[in-house]
């Protein structure tokens, strides 16, 4: 098949160029892109946790804490927390659509599934707060 076949020409004509900021036009697209970006910050928190454990094991925890107290690390922590909350809220909100729980012939209502996730999150958060205080 040659490079100028009718199939190739047709597919080129149907290809629409998308502007770089296509996702800024609708709120749902913006939230989707921010949720995708949140995975980068969630991964940074995971890497930071591993580095913190290594610093604790190597006896260099004091210098690690000094690094965490810098303004840039505090800002990164706040941004990471905001993205982690966005990630959690969107994940739990979608749970009713993707997780179908059956009870006999009927299924549990989607709102109950979502509410169960949020209640579980609150219980675990309260437990963590109780432990660290």
C-alpha positions in Angstrom: 0.0 0.0 0.0 1.4 3.3 -1.0 1.7 6.4 1.3 -0.9 8.2 -0.8 -3.7 5.6 -0.6 -7.3 6.8 -0.1 -7.4 5.4 3.4 -4.4 7.4 4.5 -5.8 10.6 3.0 -9.1 10.1 4.6 -7.7 9.5 8.1 -5.6 12.7 7.8 -8.7 14.7 6.9 -10.6 13.4 9.9 -7.8 14.1 12.3 -8.7 17.1 14.3 -6.0 19.1 16.0 -6.6 19.7 19.7 -5.3 22.9 21.4 -2.9 22.4 24.3 -5.5 23.7 26.8 -8.5 21.7 25.6 -9.1 20.5 29.1 -9.5 24.0 30.5 -12.9 24.4 28.6 -15.0 22.2 30.9 -14.9 21.8 34.7 -15.2 18.0 34.4 -12.2 17.9 32.1 -10.2 20.1 34.5 -11.0 17.9 37.5 -10.0 14.8 35.5 -6.7 16.3 34.5 -6.0 17.4 38.1 -6.8 13.9 39.3 -4.3 12.5 36.8 -1.7 15.0 38.0 -2.4 14.1 41.6 -0.9 10.7 41.1 2.5 12.4 40.7 2.2 14.1 44.1 0.9 10.9 45.7 4.0 9.1 44.3 6.2 11.9 45.8 4.6 11.4 49.2 5.3 7.6 48.9 9.0 8.3 48.0 9.2 10.8 50.8 8.0 8.2 53.2 10.6 5.7 52.1 13.3 8.3 52.5 12.0 9.1 55.9 12.2 5.5 57.0 15.8 5.3 55.6 16.8 8.4 57.5 15.3 6.9 60.7 17.2 3.7 60.2 20.5 5.4 59.4 20.3 7.7 62.4 20.1 10.9 60.2 16.6 11.7 61.1 17.5 15.1 62.6 18.9 16.4 59.3 16.0 14.9 57.5 13.6 16.9 59.7 15.6 20.0 59.1 15.1 19.5 55.3 11.4 18.9 55.8 11.1 22.2 57.8 12.3 24.3 54.8 9.6 26.5 53.2 9.8 24.6 49.9 9.2 21.3 51.5 6.3 22.7 53.5 4.8 24.1 50.3 5.3 20.8 48.6 3.6 19.0 51.5 0.6 21.3 51.4 0.2 20.9 47.6 0.6 17.1 48.0 -2.1 17.1 50.7 -4.5 19.0 48.5 -3.9 16.6 45.6 -4.2 13.6 47.9 -7.5 14.9 49.1 -8.7 15.5 45.5 -7.6 12.0 44.5 -9.4 10.5 47.5 -12.6 12.4 47.0 -12.8 11.6 43.3 -11.9 7.9 43.9 -14.6 7.5 46.6 -17.2 9.3 44.6 -16.7 7.0 41.7 -16.9 3.9 43.9 -20.7 3.8 43.5 -20.4 3.5 39.8 -17.6 0.8 39.6 -18.4 -1.3 42.7 -21.7 -3.1 42.5 -22.5 -5.0 45.7 -25.3 -7.5 45.3 -27.6 -8.7 48.1 -29.6 -11.5 46.6 -31.4 -10.2 43.6 -31.0 -6.6 44.5 -27.9 -4.5 44.6 -26.9 -2.0 47.3 -27.7 1.6 46.3 -24.8 3.5 44.8 -25.1 6.3 47.4 -24.8 3.7 50.2 -21.5 2.4 48.7 -20.1 5.9 48.4 -21.3 6.8 52.0 -19.6 3.6 53.2 -16.3 4.6 51.7 -16.5 8.1 53.3 -17.6 6.7 56.7 -14.7 4.2 56.6 -12.3 7.0 55.7 -13.5 9.1 58.7 -13.2 6.1 61.1 -9.7 5.3 60.0 -8.7 9.0 60.2 -10.2 9.3 63.7 -8.3 6.1 64.7 -5.0 7.5 63.4 -5.6 10.8 65.2 -6.3 8.9 68.4 -3.1 6.9 68.1 -0.8 9.8 67.4 -2.1 12.0 70.3 
